[in-house]
Amino acid sequence: MPRTITDVLLSRFGKLYLQLRLRNKAQVERELTIKYEGQYRNAGLMLLFDIFMALAVVAIVALLAIVVYYTTI
């Protein structure tokens, strides 16, 4: 089965994320096996979802701040 560019990018980001976060190869392999079903792609996908959720929270808080600002003027 050919791998798509998105799979390759998610795998690389997932591997980089786990290596930067854990810094120990044994811990990386353990975390990869337990949490991400042995695939760096899943780690990259979870990282992408976490980033999108953080951006969504920031957008909602900003929207609420704007609404509160304009309703109290």
N, C-alpha and C positions, 0 to 999 in steps of 0.2 A: 504494500500500500504506500503510495507516494505521500511524503509529508508536505504540507502546505507551508507557506511563508509564515502564517500566523502560528502554526505549531512550533516552528523553529524559533521564532521570536519569543513566544511564551516559555519555551524550554530554557532559552538562554537567560531570560529575566528571572525565571524561577530558580535556576542554578545560582546565579549571581546573588539573588536575594538571600537564599539559604546560606551561602558561603559567607556573606557579609554579616548576617545575623548570628550565626552559630560559630563560625571560625574553626571548628574542629571537624575533620572529615568523618569521624565515627558518629558524631552528633548529627551531622548533616544526613548521613545515610539512615540513621535511626528515625529522625524526624520525617524524612522522605518516605520511608516505609510505613510508618504509623499513620501520619496525617494525610499524606498526599498520594497514597496507593502506589508508591514507587515511581512516580513520574514527575519530572521537573516541570512539565507542562501544567500540571494541576497546581503546583506551587505558584507558577507565574499567573495562572488564571485567578487564583485567590488574591494575589497581590493586586491584580488589575481591578477586581471587584472591590477590594478595600480602598483603593484610590478613588474609584467612582463613588463609593459610599461617603467618603470624607468630603469630596467635592459637593455631593448632594446636601450634606449637612451644612456646609458653609453657605451654599446657595439659599437654603431654607432659612437659616438664621439671618442672612442679609435681607431676604425678602420680608421677614417678620420685623426686622429693625426698621426698614423703610416704611412699612405699614404703621408701626407704632409712632414713628417720627411724624408722619403726615397726619395722623389722627389726633395727635396732641398739640398741633400748632394752632 
